[in-house]
Amino acid sequence: MPDTPVLPPSLSHSDFATLTSANQMPTSLPRFVGVIACASPTATLPLNLPERRKKFRKARLDIQENVTIQIANTPELKHAANEILRSKYEIQGYDTAFINDPKRLGNTRLLTLLAMKGTRTSGTCSLLLDHPNGSLSADHLHFNHLNELRRQGRCLIEIGQLAIESDPTNSTGRITLAALFSYIVLCANYFWDYKPFIVMEVAHRHVDYWKSLGFSALVEKTWCERVNIPCALIGLDWISGWLLLKNEWQNSLKGSQDSNLFFIAIRRFARHFIPWEDIEGIMHRMTVFQGNENL
């Protein structure tokens, strides 16, 4: 991060509505090439340090503490994503047989993100765009509910297979989760004109945490046979979600200063997102996947 503040890009609705000229909505989510760096608080330097000490601390902390995200698009990256997913789910007592399911491994519509903290794998999640000829994982338990959203003309984006190395309520977990979620935000904004709606099945005990970030419980409690735990279906209308998040992301150092606990939770989360001044460049690197390789 620079030592002096950088003015954020002036992004408007038109910057996000990139698909309005298309006759038909793409069938997969946008992807990028390379690695995206997300500055962590410990890698952000106090402004009152001497220049020599700033350079020394920046070189040390960026390597050890900075979080990066990338698409798991090689056998090695896919293996790393599967291993952290397996290890974290097994600790929680979840059934992990689905990880080796050929249908999952062969799903070219699945976009898997991998987060690294320094050289260590720190988290993963997968995204799936709804498709007339496909289905979402949540359809197995919540088909009728999701169909009602489809009848309303919603563009459904499912977050699944989420695992981070530590609890999202502490600093390490929050940074990793925010790094992953900041790219999910860009994916949702990419489909702005199609009324994006984010859905996710989560462990029932995590519902309150996601509510603190703006999600609503669509189905309070059911049993997920895939991982053998009680779960809930949660969702977020992205148009309203973006209105809640935008100011906190643009002004990550001060935010709105609203004392409401709801906005405080969003502010703490958004300050770990991809730096706002970087997102125009990232958006230029985002392309809709059209190939047949297994990503």
C-alpha positions in Angstrom: 0.0 0.0 0.0 1.3 3.5 -0.7 2.4 5.8 2.1 0.1 8.6 1.1 -3.7 8.2 0.4 -4.7 7.4 -3.2 -8.0 8.9 -4.5 -10.4 6.0 -5.2 -11.6 5.5 -8.8 -15.0 7.0 -9.5 -16.9 3.9 -10.3 -20.5 4.3 -11.3 -23.4 2.0 -12.2 -22.2 2.0 -15.8 -18.8 0.6 -14.8 -20.5 -2.5 -13.4 -23.2 -3.0 -16.0 -20.8 -4.6 -18.4 -23.2 -7.1 -20.0 -26.1 -4.9 -21.0 -25.3 -5.2 -24.7 -25.3 -9.0 -24.7 -28.3 -10.8 -26.1 -28.0 -13.6 -23.5 -26.5 -13.8 -20.1 -23.2 -15.7 -20.0 -23.3 -19.1 -18.4 -20.2 -18.8 -16.2 -18.7 -16.2 -13.8 -15.9 -13.8 -14.9 -12.3 -15.0 -14.1 -8.9 -13.3 -14.0 -5.4 -14.3 -14.7 -2.7 -14.1 -12.1 -2.8 -13.1 -8.4 -4.6 -10.3 -6.6 -3.0 -8.9 -3.4 -5.3 -7.8 -0.5 -3.4 -5.7 2.0 -3.7 -6.8 5.6 -3.7 -4.5 8.6 -0.4 -5.9 9.8 1.1 -5.1 6.4 -0.2 -1.5 6.4 2.5 0.8 7.8 1.9 3.6 10.3 2.4 6.9 8.5 4.7 8.4 11.2 7.5 5.8 10.7 10.8 7.0 9.2 11.1 6.1 5.6 13.9 3.6 6.2 11.8 1.7 8.8 8.8 1.7 6.5 10.7 0.0 3.7 12.1 -2.6 6.1 8.8 -3.4 7.7 7.0 -3.5 4.3 9.4 -6.0 2.9 9.0 -8.3 5.9 5.3 -8.0 6.6 4.1 -8.2 3.0 5.7 -11.7 2.6 4.4 -13.1 5.9 1.1 -11.4 6.4 -0.4 -10.2 3.1 -3.3 -12.2 1.7 -3.6 -13.0 -2.0 -6.3 -14.6 -4.0 -6.2 -16.5 -7.3 -8.3 -18.8 -9.4 -7.6 -22.5 -8.7 -7.0 -23.3 -12.4 -4.1 -25.8 -12.2 -3.9 -29.3 -10.7 -1.7 -28.0 -7.9 -4.0 -25.1 -7.0 -7.1 -27.4 -7.1 -5.4 -29.8 -4.8 -4.5 -27.1 -2.3 -8.2 -25.9 -2.4 -9.5 -29.4 -1.9 -7.0 -30.1 1.0 -7.9 -27.1 3.1 -11.6 -27.8 2.4 -11.2 -31.4 3.5 -9.1 -30.6 6.6 -11.4 -27.8 7.9 -14.6 -29.9 7.2 -13.2 -33.0 8.9 -12.3 -31.0 12.0 -16.0 -29.8 12.2 -17.2 -33.4 11.8 -18.6 -32.8 8.3 -18.9 -35.6 5.7 -16.2 -34.8 3.0 -17.0 -37.6 0.5 -18.5 -34.9 -1.9 -15.1 -33.5 -2.5 -14.1 -36.4 -4.7 -17.5 -36.5 -6.5 -16.8 -36.8 -10.2 -19.7 -34.5 -11.0 -18.1 -31.8 -8.8 -14.6 -32.3 -10.2 -16.0 -32.2 -13.7 -18.1 -29.1 -13.3 -16.6 -26.5 -15.7 -19.1 -23.9 -14.5 -17.6 -24.0 -11.0 -15.2 -21.2 -10.2 -12.9 -22.0 -7.3 -11.0 -19.3 -5.4 -7.9 -19.9 -3.4 -6.6 -17.5 -0.7 -3.0 -17.6 0.4 -1.5 -15.9 3.5 2.1 -15.5 2.6 3.1 -18.9 1.3 0.4 -20.8 3.3 -3.1 -21.8 2.0 -5.5 -19.8 4.1 -8.9 -20.3 2.5 -11.1 -21.3 -0.4 -14.6 -21.1 -1.7 -16.4 -21.9 -5.0 -18.9 -19.9 -6.9 -21.6 -21.2 -9.3 -23.8 -19.1 -11.6 -27.3 -20.3 -12.1 -28.0 -21.7 -15.6 -31.2 -22.9 -17.4 -29.5 -26.2 -18.2 -27.8 -26.7 -14.9 -28.5 -26.5 -11.2 -27.1 -25.2 -8.0 -26.1 -27.4 -5.1 -28.7 -25.8 -3.0 -31.4 -27.0 -5.4 -31.2 -30.4 -3.8 -32.8 -29.2 -0.5 -34.3 -25.8 -1.6 -35.5 -26.2 -5.1 -38.9 -24.7 -4.6 -37.5 -21.7 -2.7 -34.9 -21.0 -5.4 -37.4 -21.5 -8.2 -39.5 -18.7 -6.6 -36.5 -16.4 -6.8 -36.0 -17.4 -10.5 -39.6 -16.6 -11.2 -38.9 -13.1 -9.9 -36.2 -12.8 -12.6 -33.2 -13.1 -10.2 -29.8 -14.0 -11.3 -28.7 -16.5 -8.7 -25.0 -16.8 -7.7 -24.2 -19.6 -5.2 -21.3 -19.5 -2.8 -20.3 -23.0 -1.6 -17.5 -25.1 -0.4 -16.2 -22.3 1.8 -13.4 -23.0 4.3 -10.9 -20.7 6.0 -8.0 -21.7 8.2 -9.4 -20.0 11.3 -12.7 -18.7 12.7 -14.0 -15.6 10.7 -14.5 -13.7 14.0 -10.8 -13.4 14.6 -8.3 -11.2 12.6 -6.7 -14.0 10.5 -10.0 -15.5 9.4 -11.7 -12.2 8.8 -8.9 -11.1 6.4 -9.0 -14.3 4.4 -12.8 -14.3 4.2 -12.9 -10.7 3.2 -10.3 -11.3 0.5 -12.5 -14.0 -1.0 -15.7 -12.1 -0.6 -14.2 -8.9 -2.3 -13.9 -10.9 -5.5 -17.4 -12.3 -5.1 -18.6 -8.7 -4.9 -17.0 -7.9 -8.3 -18.6 -11.0 -9.8 -22.0 -9.9 -8.5 -21.6 -6.4 -9.8 -20.6 -7.8 -13.2 -24.2 -9.1 -13.5 -25.8 -6.0 -12.0 -28.4 -5.6 -14.8 -29.6 -9.2 -14.2 -30.7 -8.5 -10.6 -28.0 -10.7 -8.9 -29.0 -12.5 -5.8 -26.4 -14.4 -3.7 -27.4 -17.7 -2.0 -25.4 -19.9 0.3 -26.1 -23.0 2.5 -24.3 -22.5 5.9 -24.1 -24.4 9.1 -27.0 -23.3 11.2 -24.7 -22.1 14.0 -23.2 -19.5 11.6 -26.4 -17.8 10.6 -26.1 -14.9 13.0 -22.6 -14.1 11.7 -23.9 -13.8 8.2 -26.9 -11.8 9.2 -24.4 -9.3 10.7 -23.1 -8.8 7.2 -26.5 -8.2 5.6 -27.6 -11.7 4.7 -31.2 -12.9 5.4 -32.2 -16.4 6.5 -34.4 -17.8 3.6 -34.8 -21.2 5.2 -34.0 -21.2 8.9 -33.0 -24.9 9.4 -32.9 -28.1 7.5 -30.6 -31.1 7.3 -27.9 -31.2 4.7 -27.3 -34.8 3.6 -24.2 -33.8 1.6 -22.2 -33.0 4.7 -24.5 -34.4 7.4 -25.1 -31.2 9.4 -28.1 -28.9 10.2 -27.9 -26.0 7.8 -29.7 -22.9 6.7 -30.2 -21.3 3.4 -29.3 -17.6 3.4 -29.4 -15.0 0.7 -28.6 -11.4 -0.1 -30.3 -9.2 -2.7 -27.1 -7.8 -4.2 -28.5 -4.4 -5.2 -29.3 -3.6 -1.6 -26.1 -5.3 -0.4 -24.0 -3.1 -2.6 -25.6 0.0 -1.2 -24.7 -1.1 2.3 -21.1 -2.0 1.4 -20.0 0.6 -1.1 -19.3 3.5 1.3 -17.5 1.3 3.8 -15.3 -0.1 1.0 -14.5 3.2 -0.6 -13.6 4.8 2.7 -12.0 1.8 4.4 -10.0 3.9 6.9 -13.0 5.9 8.2 -16.1 4.4 6.7 -19.5 6.0 7.5 -18.7 6.3 11.2 -22.2 5.0 11.9 -22.4 3.6 15.5 -25.0 1.0 14.6 -23.5 -2.5 15.3 -24.7 -3.7 11.9 -22.6 -1.1 10.1 -19.7 -1.6 12.4 -19.6 -5.3 11.4 -19.7 -4.4 7.7 -17.0 -1.8 8.2 -14.6 -4.2 9.9 -15.2 -6.7 7.1 -14.8 -4.3 4.2 -11.6 -2.8 5.4 -9.8 -6.1 4.5 -11.2 -6.1 0.9 -9.1 -5.7 -2.2 -7.8 -2.1 -2.0 -10.5 0.1 -3.7 -7.9 1.9 -5.8 -7.0 -1.5 -7.4 -10.4 -2.6 -8.6 -10.6 -0.8 -11.9 -7.5 -2.6 -13.1 -8.8 -5.9 -11.8 -12.2 -5.4 -13.6 -10.3 -4.9 -16.8 -8.7 -8.3 -16.2 -12.0 -10.1 -15.7 -13.2 -12.1 -18.6 -16.1 -14.6 -18.9 -14.8 -18.2 -19.1 -15.7 -19.8 -22.5 -13.4 -22.8 -22.6 -13.9 -26.5 -21.7 -11.1 -27.0 -19.2 -12.0 -28.1 -15.7 -11.5 -25.1 -13.5 
